[in-house]
Amino acid sequence: SLGANISKMQELKNRLIDELFKKLKGAEIVKSAAPHIISLSILGIRSEVIMNYLEASGIYVSKSSACSRGGRSHVLEAMKLSSRYIDSAIRVGLSIYNTPEEISFFTDKLKEASETLIRTG
């Protein structure tokens, strides 16, 4: 049912947020009211660089809202977030088909990306 699907995505989102806080000290999170979307930023690493790093592991995220093509997120700009945040923001979409293991895999890879990319500049 729709209610069960929304509940499952909210549980996954909560798990994702919890794991991000535990694993990534430098991540900033913008919570969305939608149960399946989260925006986050790892300051100091541009969105495109994070996206490419994650893509190499089969993880696909976006740097803009669903209704735009490329470029900066007009949603984050409308929220009056800093350019520094927006330039390093990624958008993560969840599905009822995602698993807790996939959430952990994603957060592990994001932590790895953060440590590797910050270290190498």
N, C-alpha and C positions, 0 to 999 in steps of 0.2 A: 504494500500500500504506500501511498505518497507519504503519509505520516511516518511510517517505518523507514522509508528511504531518507527522509530529511533527518530523522533521529540518528541514523547510521552515519550520515555525512557529518553531522555535528559532532558525534563522538570521534570520528577520524580527525576532524579539524582541531578539536580539543587536544587530542593526542599529539598532533603535529605541533601545536603551539607549545605544549609541555616539553616535547623533545627539543624544539628549537631553543627554548630558554635554558635547558640543561646542557646542550651541546655547543651552542654558539653564543659566546659572550658578547660579541659585537653586533648581533643582529637586532634590527628594530622592526617591530611588527605593527602593521595597521590592520586591525581587525575589521572584517566586513560583516554586515548583518546577514549576508548570505551564508548558509551553512556549508557551502562548498568552495568558497574562495577566501584566499588570504594573500595579502601583499606584504612583502618583507624586503628589507634592505640590509646589505652588508656594506656599511660605509667604507669607502676607499676602493671598492671593486665595481667597475662599470657593469651594468646589466648584461650587455652583450657578452662580456668575458665569462660571467657566471653561466649564462645560457649555453655557451659553447662548451664549457667544461662539463656541465651536467649532461648535455646532449651526447657526449662521448660515452656516457654510461647508460644511454637509453632513456634519459629523463628529459622531458620536454616541459618547459615553463615559458611564460610570456613576459615581456617587459611593458606591455600596455594593456588597456582594457579590452574586453572582448569585441567592442564595437569600433575599434580603430585599427589602422594598419601601421605597424611600426611606429617609430617616433616615440616621444614621451607620452606618458599616460595623462590624458586630459583630466581624468578623475582625480589623480593625485595632485595635479596642479590646482584644480578647483578646491581641494582640501587645504590649499595654502601651505603645502609641505615644502621644505627647502629643496633647492636644486640639487644639493648634495645627496639628499635622500632619493629624490626622483631618478637621478642618473644611475643609481645603483639598485633600484627597485626591481623585483621580479614578482610576477603574479602566479600563484599556484592554484590550480583548479582540481578539486577532488571529485570522485565519482563513487557511486554505491559499490562499484566493483573493486575499488582500492582495498588493500588489506593493511592491517597493522604492520606487517612485515615490510610492505612497500613504503610505509611512512618512515620506518626506521632506516631502510636503505636510503631513502631520499635525504633524511637528516644527516646520516653518516657521510654521504657524498657531498652534501652542502658544507659540512664541517671540514671535510678534506679539501674542498675547493677553497674555502676561506683561508685555511692554513697555508695551502700551497701558493695561492695567488697573492696573498699578502706578503708571504715570505719572498716571493720572486719579484714582487712589484708589478 
